[in-house]
Amino acid sequence: MQHLSTTEIAFLMVASQQVVLSLAWLVGAGLLPVSRRAMLEWALHAALSAASVGCFVVSVEPGDEAVRAIGNLCIVASLIALQRGVCHFFGCRQPWRWHVVVMLAAVVATAYGLDPQYVVWRVTVISGSLALLCFSTAWDLQAQAQRRLELRWGAALAIPVLLAGLVFAFRSFAAMAHPEALVSAVANTSFNAGSAMLYQIVALAFQLTLIALVVSQFVAELQNASRFDALTGLLNRRAFDEALAAEVQRSRRLVEAFSVLMLDADHFKDINDREGHAAGDRALQHLGTLLAAHMRDIDRVGRYGGEEFVVLLPGTAEQEARLTAERLRAKVEALPPRWQERALRLTVSIGVSQWRGEGDDVASLMARADEALYRAKEAGRNRVVV
């Protein structure tokens, strides 16, 4: 280490950091299979970043243009791996054509720039390509974080890679405007040493944003698991009760009626006993999908437990709720679930209850809906009772 300059030591620290981060992403890929593909891409990004910095450090002699060229290609490939990992993480479309074009441009510029007299063109094209990759990745990050993870601060995740893009863009323009200013990336200058340390901080900050993405995804999955039924994808009982409480508050504020439907699959035990529990699960999934597909956007559908479902109808009085319930009952009867190439007979009984305003409470509302459902069962099933 004694023969290394301050700048070379700084760049080796950057390379070491990237190696550690690459290993960390590999461990994460082994432990968290849900995001494994993205983590493997990010591990490749960090490894290629380390390789590119290592190439720049060892290519200190004038005749080492080929090694520097390999370093250029490594850093372009690292940012392509980075963007691909972001796209895999969010499940969005891969911009592979764009990546092919950028990589081909980098290869041509690198080959052309092996001649020292054309090094300016190599630096300009490579730096410009890196800037465009950073800007494109920053856009994907902020857009997908807000859309898919519903993060209001999603734009903040793109700041580190956006800053890196601005640095690369500045280097590209500087190469064209002042080619005489181009020196070796690891020349022992205070500017290069400071740049290496700044790059280390920015790279670490960006890796932390990737970690924040993974954490946000798991938080979202936990919230989703705590609110939605695993079998049908509908609201679970807890989430439905929350929606019902919120609708009570809204109804009291606006003095507006709303209704609740309570549905139960008729003779569901017979399906389980005759066809097996897998068929029963298929019938419940079919029923949940059917209910969700035929309700308004403002309605809330939930699985209350077993084969019992509930529907919240905001702004809907008793008679309109009865018509909705009758329409649902007819749909369920007309569209039976399929199991092993044959239809399973499935009908529902439905109880309807309307919120009575001041003096009413949620427990009474649900008790009335349950009582109506019980009467529908007693009256022969496959019917609606208010």
Secondary structure, DSSP 8 states (H G I E B T S, - for coil): -TTS-HHHHHHHHHHHHHHHHHHHHHHHHHH-GGGHHHHHHHHHHHHHHHHHHHHHHH--STT-HHHHHHHHHHHHHHHHHHHHHHHHHHT----HHHHHHHHHHHHHHHHHTTSGGGHHHHHHHHHHHHHHHHHHHHHHHHHHHHHHS--TTHHHHTHHHHHHHHHHHHHHHHHHH-GGG---TT-S-HHHHHHHHHHHHHHHHHHHHHHHHHHHHHHHHHHHHHHB-TTT-SB-HHHHHHHHHHHHHHHHHHT---EEEEEEETTHHHHHHHH-HHHHHHHHHHHHHHHHHTS-TT-EEEEEETTEEEEEETT--HHHHHHHHHHHHHHHHHS--EETTEE----EEEEEEE---TT--HHHHHHHHHHHHHHHHHTTSSSEE-
